[in-house]
């Protein structure tokens, strides 16, 4: 990973730790103070869509996993399902 997007709530020591320990470039997507109501923030939808795909897998939505290795395996399984569905989708004919 080269760039990590973070919510405005993840400012402070977490960002400093990621910079020093992992040498990551972190871009914080902040909401401006003059916005009212629901506003789509740039790049935020990518993260929200990723979490929505993960939550379609019931085991990840309920937090049954005790070990991080089994949770990681479930994330790989969930993303494999997503990719295989996209690859198996019929493509529109060009012509």
N, C-alpha and C positions, 0 to 999 in steps of 0.2 A: 504494500500500500504506500502510496506517496502522499495522498491528500485525504484528510478525514474531515467531514462536516460535522459540526456539533451544534446542539441547541444553545440558546442564550443562557440557559440554566447551568451549563457546564463550563462556567468560567472560574478562574481562580487557580487553586492548587492542582486540580486535575489536569488542566492544560499544561501547567509548568512541569508536572511529572511526566506527561506524555512526551513533551519536547525533550526532556533530559534523558529519560529511560529508553525511549523507543525511536527517537529522532524523527518524529512524525510532523508533518505540516498540518496544522489544524485551522480550519476556517469556521468561525462561529457565525451562524446565521441568526442575527438579532432582529427582533421586531421593534420598529420605531415607536416612540412614545405617543405620537399623534394619531396612531391607527386605532379605530374603534371597531368592534365586532370581528367577524371572521375575515381574515385576509390570508391568501395563499402566499407563503414565503418562498423565495427562490431556493431550489435544491432540496427543500424540506419534503416535497412530495416523493422524492426518490426513496428516502429513508422510510416514510410512512407506507409506501407501497411494498417495500421489502418486508417490513414487519407484518403487514396484512397477509402476504404470501406465507410467512412463517406461521401465523396464527390459524391458517386453514388446517394445519396439522394439529390434531386434538392434543397429542401428548405435549407439544410445545406450548399450547394455550393454557394448559392446566398446571404446568410446573411439576410434573411427576419425577423428573430426573434429579437424582441426588449427586451424581458425579458429573463433572464438567465434560469428561470424555464421552459419556453417553448422550449428553445434551448436544455436544458438537456433532456426533453421529446422526442425531435426529435432524439437525439443521442441514447436514449434507443430504440426508434422505429427502427432506422437504424440497430442497432446491433441485434435486435430481428429478423429482416428480414434476416440478414446474417446467424444467428444461425439456424433458421428454414429451410433455403435453404440447409445448410450443413447436418442437420438431416434428411431431406427428400430425400437426394441424395441416389440412390440405391447403395448398397455396393457390391463389387465383391464377388462372391461365392468362398468359400475355399473348394477345394476338388479335 
